[in-house]
Amino acid sequence: MPDFDAIDSLLAAVGPEAGLPAPGARRELREQARLSKAQVARALGVSPSTVAGWEGTREPSGEIRTRYAYLLDGLAAKLAVESESESEPGSEPEPDPVQEPEEAPAAAAVSPDPEEDGSGEGDDVESLAVPEPCVLCGRPAGSRVAGFAQHLDPADCRAVTRTASQAVPQAVAAPAPEAAEALARQEATPRTARPSGRSQGPARRAFQEPSGPADLIGEAVRAALSEHQGDVEAATAALLKRAIPDAMRLLDETRKGARYDIVAHPWIPDILRKQTSRGADQIWEARPKWTRHELPPGRHEVTALDVNGAYLSALKTHLPLGQLEHSAGLAHDRRRAGVHLITPPVWEHEAVLPNPIGQRDEPGPLWVTEPTLRLLLRLSGPKYGLCAPPEIHESYTSGATENLLEKFRVALKDARDAAIAAGDEVTLEYVKAMYSKFVSTMGESNYNRELYRPDWMHIIRSQAFANLWMKALKAHDEGLTVVRAMGTDELHVIGDWRRVFAEGRGVTEVKVKDAYAAAAGTGEGE
């Protein structure tokens, strides 16, 4: 049966939409109800970043808009009833029973504003009965955010000499005698007496559970198999269908406590917008599609190699953090990333290596992504000297980091490796769908409205193409004859490739896709 999701989404958008209060009122209702973004997100089946967008400049649509409106209406009605009961004459709220310290709840349902506490994730804050070393400064902290003990007030998170009572926020209970005693000894120690070569970060604790994302992938697979009574095909089909929202949940989980916030729906320049509903935008991804014109004399055995996890590896790339800003006439800044209008250099090695910008028929300037520009700059440098530097005319860039999706990538890679080792094809197919669909739907797609970053989509794809190109260069430099380079993962070579590339199913390895005989002058494999 064909997939009717797209049709259902279209039908849901037809007709009057549920009314919503202003974005500021939405946030005020949630905060008055003492609900965090994470709690609302879980109830609606979206990510906390999506809820943050709805309280900012974004608008939900379709069924999710109706559900969100129902939640807000319920909160408004509940808060109105509570307000009326408090204002009735002669009625006084019952005082909360006094609890002993040991019976106090371990976590309070309080969610700080991400712009105020700097976490950027809107997670619940846990109040600790016994202070733990802050993950940032190592001093006792009375709160835990996103699983990490830390100070809520930046003023408390500084390595300055203060008394033990000043080191813990006033809203937190006093530290246990052992903790206070240890802190007093630490403060009594002169600064000059502390070893200068040691880090002032948090102490490593014995038997501590490793931090990081929960086993969302394993839990989803087990739940799907249980729901379908162990039917592998049915469980796999169900997992593939939910791969996109599950990937977004995993992304949110891996971003907790991260140093940089993700701008999920920035302003996008016209060059990154599709020219027609079925057309493309103006970005050139430099996809390789190259076959060697002539083979060396004689008959040869050609091996077609398959590069594993090409898009998974490409998640490690320089991604712009915020909204793209225009510039012209400036040299390339390695601290920024985006898209660039360049005149590519002449490529004089077509006989043995593909052009780094792919097969392009039209001459002149074109918009390329960060990985393509960096590849050209690298090849024009003194190490390789294979071409002249590209001419940069203008750019749309933002401050960037190469590790924005690193925890997300590692979580997927670890799950993929474990699935291969265990022969778990269900998890393997699920993980593949998560990262491939994540990349393909982060642009203008109705299947993923939580993230609108066509610049990231182009950059990640181009990084996969650049990675394949560098493998072709490595093969050439090691004495192999490169015969063909296609897409993200196909490389045909002549020679002993096993001394150049490791064979296997890991993301740093290659496997044999095909082997065939070819001879000079034939033009095709036999």
C-alpha positions as CSV (number, residue, x, y, z in Angstrom):
1,M,0.0,0.0,0.0
2,P,1.5,3.4,-0.9
3,D,2.4,5.8,1.8
4,F,-0.4,8.4,2.3
5,D,1.4,10.5,4.9
6,A,2.0,13.3,2.4
7,I,-1.7,13.3,1.4
8,D,-2.8,13.3,5.0
9,S,-0.5,16.2,5.7
10,L,-1.9,18.1,2.8
11,L,-5.5,17.4,3.8
12,A,-4.8,18.4,7.4
13,A,-3.6,21.8,6.2
14,V,-6.9,22.5,4.3
15,G,-9.6,24.3,6.2
16,P,-9.7,26.7,9.2
17,E,-6.8,26.2,11.6
18,A,-7.2,26.2,15.4
19,G,-6.7,29.6,17.0
20,L,-3.6,30.1,19.1
21,P,-2.7,32.9,21.6
22,A,0.3,35.2,20.8
23,P,3.7,33.5,21.2
24,G,4.5,35.5,24.3
25,A,1.2,34.3,25.9
26,R,2.0,30.7,25.0
27,R,5.2,30.9,26.9
28,E,3.5,32.7,29.8
29,L,0.8,30.0,30.1
30,R,3.5,27.2,30.1
31,E,5.6,29.0,32.8
32,Q,2.6,29.8,35.0
33,A,1.7,26.1,34.9
34,R,5.3,25.3,35.9
35,L,5.9,23.1,32.8
36,S,9.2,22.9,31.0
37,K,9.6,22.8,27.2
38,A,10.7,19.2,27.5
39,Q,7.5,18.2,29.3
40,V,5.3,20.0,26.7
41,A,7.4,18.5,23.9
42,R,7.0,14.9,25.2
43,A,3.2,15.4,25.5
44,L,2.9,16.6,21.9
45,G,5.5,14.2,20.4
46,V,7.9,16.9,19.3
47,S,11.3,18.3,20.4
48,P,11.9,21.0,23.0
49,S,13.5,23.2,20.2
50,T,10.2,23.0,18.4
51,V,8.2,24.2,21.4
52,A,10.8,27.0,21.8
53,G,10.1,28.0,18.2
54,W,6.4,28.1,18.8
55,E,7.0,30.5,21.6
56,G,9.1,32.7,19.3
57,T,8.5,33.3,15.6
58,R,7.2,29.9,14.4
59,E,3.6,28.6,13.9
60,P,2.5,25.0,14.1
61,S,0.1,23.6,11.5
62,G,-2.2,20.7,10.9
63,E,-3.0,18.2,13.5
64,I,-0.1,19.3,15.8
65,R,-1.5,22.8,15.8
66,T,-4.9,21.5,17.0
67,R,-3.3,19.5,19.8
68,Y,-1.1,22.4,20.9
69,A,-4.2,24.7,20.9
70,Y,-6.1,22.1,23.0
71,L,-3.2,22.1,25.5
72,L,-3.0,25.9,25.8
73,D,-6.8,26.2,26.2
74,G,-6.7,23.6,29.0
75,L,-3.9,25.5,30.7
76,A,-5.7,28.8,30.4
77,A,-8.9,27.3,31.8
78,K,-7.1,25.6,34.7
79,L,-5.1,28.7,35.6
80,A,-8.3,30.8,35.5
81,V,-10.1,28.4,37.9
82,E,-7.1,28.5,40.3
83,S,-7.1,32.3,40.2
84,E,-10.8,32.5,41.0
85,S,-10.5,30.2,43.9
86,E,-7.7,32.2,45.4
87,S,-9.6,35.4,45.1
88,E,-12.8,34.2,46.8
89,P,-13.5,36.0,50.1
90,G,-13.0,33.9,53.2
91,S,-11.1,31.2,51.4
92,E,-7.5,30.8,52.2
93,P,-5.2,28.2,50.6
94,E,-4.2,25.4,52.9
95,P,-0.6,25.6,53.9
96,D,1.7,23.0,52.4
97,P,2.7,20.4,55.0
98,V,6.2,20.8,56.3
99,Q,8.4,18.0,55.1
100,E,11.5,16.8,56.8
101,P,14.7,17.3,54.8
102,E,15.1,13.5,54.1
103,E,11.6,13.4,52.7
104,A,12.0,16.4,50.4
105,P,11.6,15.5,46.7
106,A,14.8,14.9,44.8
107,A,13.6,17.0,41.8
108,A,11.5,20.1,41.5
109,A,9.4,20.7,38.5
110,V,11.1,24.0,37.6
111,S,12.3,24.9,34.2
112,P,14.6,27.9,33.9
113,D,14.4,30.1,30.8
114,P,17.1,28.9,28.5
115,E,18.1,32.5,27.7
116,E,18.6,33.1,31.4
117,D,20.5,30.0,32.5
118,G,22.5,29.6,29.3
119,S,21.7,26.0,28.9
120,G,19.7,26.6,25.8
121,E,17.7,23.4,26.2
122,G,14.9,24.3,28.6
123,D,15.5,21.1,30.7
124,D,14.1,20.5,34.2
125,V,16.3,21.4,37.1
126,E,16.9,19.0,39.9
127,S,17.6,20.3,43.4
128,L,20.2,18.1,45.1
129,A,19.9,17.2,48.7
130,V,23.7,16.8,48.9
131,P,25.7,19.2,46.8
132,E,27.9,17.7,44.0
133,P,30.9,19.2,42.2
134,C,29.9,21.6,39.4
135,V,30.7,20.3,36.0
136,L,32.0,23.7,35.0
137,C,34.0,24.9,38.0
138,G,34.3,21.8,40.3
139,R,32.9,23.6,43.3
140,P,29.8,22.2,45.2
141,A,26.6,22.9,43.4
142,G,23.1,22.4,44.6
143,S,21.4,21.8,41.3
144,R,21.6,19.4,38.4
145,V,20.7,20.5,34.8
146,A,20.4,17.9,32.0
147,G,22.1,15.3,34.2
148,F,25.1,17.5,35.1
149,A,25.6,19.2,38.5
150,Q,26.1,22.9,38.0
151,H,25.4,26.3,39.4
152,L,22.3,28.1,38.2
153,D,23.8,31.6,38.9
154,P,26.9,32.3,36.9
155,A,28.1,34.5,39.8
156,D,28.4,31.3,41.9
157,C,30.4,29.5,39.2
158,R,33.7,31.4,39.4
159,A,37.0,30.2,40.9
160,V,37.2,32.9,43.5
161,T,37.9,32.7,47.3
162,R,34.5,32.7,49.1
163,T,33.1,31.0,52.2
164,A,31.3,27.7,52.0
165,S,27.9,29.3,52.5
166,Q,28.4,31.6,49.6
167,A,29.4,28.8,47.2
168,V,25.9,27.3,47.3
169,P,22.8,29.1,46.1
170,Q,20.6,30.3,49.0
171,A,17.6,28.4,47.7
172,V,19.4,25.1,48.2
173,A,19.7,23.4,51.6
174,A,23.0,23.7,53.4
175,P,25.6,21.1,52.4
176,A,26.2,18.0,54.4
177,P,28.9,18.4,57.1
178,E,31.4,16.3,55.1
179,A,30.9,18.5,52.0
180,A,31.2,21.7,53.9
181,E,34.3,20.5,55.7
182,A,35.9,19.5,52.4
183,L,35.0,22.9,50.9
184,A,36.4,24.8,53.9
185,R,39.7,22.9,53.6
186,Q,39.8,23.7,49.9
187,E,39.1,27.4,50.5
188,A,41.8,27.5,53.3
189,T,44.4,26.3,50.9
190,P,46.4,29.3,49.4
191,R,46.1,29.6,45.6
192,T,49.9,29.4,45.2
193,A,50.0,26.1,47.1
194,R,47.7,24.4,44.5
195,P,49.6,22.5,41.7
196,S,49.5,24.7,38.7
197,G,49.5,21.9,36.2
198,R,46.2,20.3,37.4
199,S,42.8,21.2,36.1
200,Q,40.4,23.0,38.3
201,G,37.5,21.1,36.7
202,P,35.2,18.6,38.5
203,A,36.7,15.6,40.2
204,R,36.3,12.2,38.7
205,R,34.0,10.1,40.9
206,A,34.2,6.3,41.3
207,F,31.4,4.1,40.1
208,Q,29.6,7.0,38.4
209,E,27.3,6.1,35.6
210,P,28.5,7.4,32.2
211,S,26.8,10.5,31.0
212,G,25.3,10.9,27.6
213,P,22.1,10.2,25.6
214,A,19.8,7.5,26.8
215,D,19.6,4.3,24.8
216,L,16.8,5.8,22.7
217,I,17.7,3.6,19.7
218,G,17.7,0.3,21.6
219,E,14.5,1.2,23.4
220,A,12.7,2.0,20.2
221,V,13.8,-1.3,18.5
222,R,12.8,-3.3,21.5
223,A,9.4,-1.6,21.7
224,A,8.8,-2.1,18.0
225,L,9.6,-5.8,18.1
226,S,7.4,-6.3,21.2
227,E,4.5,-4.4,19.5
228,H,4.7,-6.6,16.4
229,Q,5.3,-9.9,18.4
230,G,8.8,-10.3,17.1
231,D,7.9,-9.9,13.4
232,V,11.2,-8.5,12.0
233,E,9.7,-7.1,8.8
234,A,6.8,-5.4,10.4
235,A,9.0,-3.9,13.2
236,T,11.5,-2.7,10.7
237,A,8.8,-1.0,8.6
238,A,7.4,0.7,11.6
239,L,10.8,2.0,12.7
240,L,11.6,3.3,9.2
241,K,8.4,5.2,9.2
242,R,9.2,7.0,12.5
243,A,12.9,7.5,11.7
244,I,12.7,11.2,11.2
245,P,11.0,12.2,14.5
246,D,13.2,9.7,16.3
247,A,16.3,11.2,14.8
248,M,15.2,14.6,16.0
249,R,14.6,13.3,19.6
250,L,18.0,11.8,19.5
251,L,19.5,15.1,18.3
252,D,17.8,16.9,21.2
253,E,19.0,14.4,23.7
254,T,22.6,14.6,22.5
255,R,22.4,18.4,22.5
256,K,21.7,18.6,26.2
257,G,24.4,20.6,28.0
258,A,25.9,21.6,24.7
259,R,28.1,24.7,24.3
260,Y,26.2,25.9,21.3
261,D,22.5,26.4,20.6
262,I,21.0,25.2,17.3
263,V,19.0,27.8,15.4
264,A,16.5,25.5,13.8
265,H,14.5,28.0,11.6
266,P,16.7,31.0,10.6
267,W,16.2,33.5,7.9
268,I,17.4,31.9,4.6
269,P,18.7,33.8,1.6
270,D,17.0,33.4,-1.8
271,I,19.9,31.4,-3.2
272,L,19.0,28.6,-0.8
273,R,15.3,28.6,-1.7
274,K,13.8,26.4,-4.5
275,Q,13.2,28.4,-7.6
276,T,10.0,26.4,-8.4
277,S,8.0,23.9,-6.4
278,R,9.8,21.0,-8.1
279,G,13.0,22.8,-9.0
280,A,16.2,23.3,-7.2
281,D,17.9,26.1,-5.4
282,Q,21.2,27.7,-6.7
283,I,23.7,25.7,-4.6
284,W,26.1,23.4,-6.3
285,E,27.0,20.4,-4.2
286,A,30.0,19.1,-6.3
287,R,28.7,15.5,-6.6
288,P,31.3,13.3,-8.3
289,K,30.3,11.6,-11.5
290,W,33.5,10.8,-13.2
291,T,34.9,7.9,-15.2
292,R,38.5,7.8,-16.4
293,H,38.8,8.4,-20.2
294,E,41.6,5.9,-20.9
295,L,43.0,3.0,-19.0
296,P,46.7,2.0,-19.0
297,P,47.6,-0.5,-21.7
298,G,46.7,-4.1,-21.0
299,R,43.9,-6.0,-19.3
300,H,43.0,-5.0,-15.7
301,E,41.0,-6.3,-12.7
302,V,38.9,-3.4,-11.4
303,T,37.4,-3.4,-7.9
304,A,34.4,-1.3,-7.2
305,L,34.7,-0.3,-3.5
306,D,31.7,0.8,-1.4
307,V,32.4,3.5,1.2
308,N,30.4,2.7,4.4
309,G,28.3,5.3,6.2
310,A,29.1,8.2,3.9
311,Y,26.4,10.5,5.2
312,L,27.1,9.4,8.8
313,S,30.8,10.4,8.5
314,A,29.8,13.6,6.8
315,L,27.9,14.8,9.9
316,K,31.3,15.9,11.1
317,T,31.7,19.0,9.1
318,H,31.8,22.8,9.7
319,L,28.2,23.9,10.1
320,P,27.0,27.5,10.6
321,L,25.4,28.0,14.0
322,G,23.1,30.9,13.4
323,Q,21.6,33.0,10.7
324,L,23.7,33.4,7.6
325,E,25.1,36.9,7.0
326,H,26.1,38.3,3.7
327,S,29.7,39.5,2.9
328,A,31.6,40.5,-0.2
329,G,35.2,40.9,-1.1
330,L,36.5,39.2,2.0
331,A,39.0,36.4,2.3
332,H,37.9,33.0,3.7
333,D,37.5,32.9,7.5
334,R,38.0,29.4,8.8
335,R,36.0,30.3,11.9
336,R,32.8,30.7,9.8
337,A,30.9,28.5,7.4
338,G,28.2,28.8,4.8
339,V,27.9,29.1,1.1
340,H,30.1,31.0,-1.3
341,L,29.9,32.4,-4.8
342,I,33.2,31.5,-6.4
343,T,35.0,31.2,-9.7
344,P,36.5,27.7,-9.6
345,P,40.1,27.2,-10.7
346,V,41.0,25.4,-13.9
347,W,41.5,21.6,-13.2
348,E,44.3,20.1,-15.3
349,H,44.2,16.5,-13.9
350,E,41.0,15.2,-15.4
351,A,42.8,12.3,-17.0
352,V,43.7,10.7,-13.6
353,L,41.5,12.4,-11.0
354,P,37.9,13.9,-11.0
355,N,37.4,17.6,-10.8
356,P,36.8,18.6,-7.1
357,I,33.7,20.6,-8.1
358,G,32.2,17.6,-10.0
359,Q,31.0,17.5,-13.6
360,R,29.9,20.9,-14.5
361,D,29.2,21.9,-18.1
362,E,28.7,25.7,-17.7
363,P,31.7,27.9,-17.0
364,G,31.8,30.9,-14.7
365,P,30.9,31.6,-11.1
366,L,28.7,29.3,-9.0
367,W,27.5,29.0,-5.4
368,V,29.3,26.2,-3.5
369,T,29.2,25.0,0.0
370,E,31.8,25.2,2.8
371,P,33.3,21.7,2.2
372,T,33.8,22.3,-1.5
373,L,35.5,25.7,-0.9
374,R,37.8,24.2,1.8
375,L,38.7,21.3,-0.4
376,L,39.7,23.7,-3.2
377,L,41.7,25.8,-0.8
378,R,43.4,22.7,0.5
379,L,44.3,21.4,-3.0
380,S,45.6,24.9,-4.0
381,G,47.9,25.0,-0.9
382,P,51.6,24.2,-0.7
383,K,51.0,20.5,0.4
384,Y,49.3,19.5,-2.9
385,G,49.6,22.4,-5.4
386,L,47.1,20.8,-7.7
387,C,45.3,24.0,-8.7
388,A,45.1,27.7,-8.3
389,P,43.0,29.1,-5.4
390,P,39.3,29.7,-6.1
391,E,38.2,33.4,-6.4
392,I,35.6,34.2,-3.8
393,H,33.1,36.9,-4.8
394,E,30.6,36.9,-2.0
395,S,29.4,34.7,0.8
396,Y,26.6,33.9,3.3
397,T,28.2,32.7,6.5
398,S,27.8,32.4,10.2
399,G,30.1,31.4,13.1
400,A,30.7,27.7,12.8
401,T,31.9,24.6,14.6
402,E,32.9,21.2,13.2
403,N,31.5,19.4,16.3
404,L,27.9,20.6,16.3
405,L,26.5,17.2,15.5
406,E,29.4,15.2,16.9
407,K,27.5,13.5,19.8
408,F,24.6,12.8,17.5
409,R,27.0,11.2,15.0
410,V,28.8,9.1,17.7
411,A,25.5,7.9,19.1
412,L,24.4,6.7,15.7
413,K,27.8,5.2,14.9
414,D,28.0,3.3,18.1
415,A,24.5,1.9,17.5
416,R,25.5,0.9,14.0
417,D,28.7,-0.8,15.1
418,A,26.8,-2.7,17.8
419,A,24.1,-3.8,15.4
420,I,26.7,-5.1,12.9
421,A,28.6,-7.0,15.6
422,A,25.3,-8.6,16.8
423,G,23.9,-9.3,13.4
424,D,21.0,-7.0,14.3
425,E,19.6,-6.0,10.9
426,V,16.5,-4.3,12.4
427,T,18.6,-1.8,14.3
428,L,21.0,-1.4,11.4
429,E,18.3,-0.5,8.9
430,Y,16.7,1.8,11.5
431,V,20.0,3.7,12.2
432,K,20.6,4.0,8.4
433,A,17.2,5.5,7.9
434,M,17.7,7.9,10.8
435,Y,20.8,9.6,9.5
436,S,20.0,9.4,5.8
437,K,16.4,10.8,6.3
438,F,17.7,13.4,8.8
439,V,20.0,14.8,6.1
440,S,17.5,14.6,3.3
441,T,14.6,16.3,5.1
442,M,16.3,19.2,6.9
443,G,15.7,21.4,3.9
444,E,12.4,22.3,2.4
445,S,10.5,19.2,3.4
446,N,7.0,18.6,4.8
447,Y,8.3,15.5,6.6
448,N,10.5,17.4,9.1
449,R,9.2,20.7,10.2
450,E,11.4,20.8,13.3
451,L,14.5,21.7,11.4
452,Y,14.7,24.0,8.4
453,R,18.4,24.3,7.5
454,P,18.8,23.8,3.7
455,D,22.3,25.2,4.2
456,W,23.2,22.3,6.5
457,M,21.7,19.8,4.1
458,H,23.9,21.0,1.2
459,I,26.9,21.2,3.4
460,I,26.6,17.7,4.8
461,R,26.0,16.3,1.3
462,S,29.0,18.2,-0.1
463,Q,31.1,16.9,2.8
464,A,30.3,13.3,1.8
465,F,31.3,14.1,-1.8
466,A,34.5,15.8,-0.6
467,N,35.3,12.7,1.6
468,L,35.0,10.5,-1.4
469,W,37.2,12.8,-3.5
470,M,39.9,12.6,-0.8
471,K,39.7,8.8,-0.9
472,A,40.3,9.0,-4.6
473,L,43.3,11.2,-4.1
474,K,44.6,8.9,-1.4
475,A,44.3,5.9,-3.8
476,H,46.1,7.9,-6.6
477,D,48.9,8.9,-4.3
478,E,49.4,5.3,-3.1
479,G,49.9,4.1,-6.7
480,L,46.4,2.8,-7.4
481,T,44.7,3.6,-10.7
482,V,41.4,5.4,-10.1
483,V,38.9,4.4,-12.7
484,R,35.6,5.8,-11.4
485,A,34.2,8.0,-8.6
486,M,30.4,8.3,-8.2
487,G,28.1,9.9,-5.7
488,T,29.0,9.5,-2.0
489,D,30.3,6.0,-1.8
490,E,31.4,4.4,-5.0
491,L,35.1,4.3,-5.9
492,H,36.6,2.0,-8.7
493,V,40.3,1.2,-8.6
494,I,42.9,-1.0,-10.2
495,G,45.6,-2.4,-7.9
496,D,46.1,-3.8,-4.4
497,W,43.6,-1.6,-2.7
498,R,43.8,-3.5,0.6
499,R,47.2,-2.0,1.4
500,V,45.5,1.4,1.1
501,F,42.1,0.9,2.6
502,A,40.9,-1.3,5.5
503,E,38.2,-3.8,4.6
504,G,35.1,-4.2,6.7
505,R,31.7,-2.7,7.5
506,G,32.9,0.1,9.8
507,V,32.5,3.7,8.9
508,T,36.3,4.1,8.4
509,E,36.4,0.9,6.2
510,V,35.3,-0.1,2.7
511,K,33.8,-3.2,1.3
512,V,33.8,-4.8,-2.2
513,K,30.7,-3.9,-4.2
514,D,31.8,-5.5,-7.5
515,A,34.8,-6.8,-9.4
516,Y,35.2,-6.8,-13.2
517,A,37.8,-7.0,-16.0
518,A,38.6,-4.0,-18.2
519,A,41.0,-3.4,-21.0
520,A,42.5,-0.3,-22.6
521,G,40.4,1.0,-25.5
522,T,37.2,-0.9,-24.6
523,G,35.6,2.0,-22.7
524,E,33.5,-0.4,-20.5
525,G,34.1,-3.2,-18.1
526,E,33.7,-6.7,-19.5
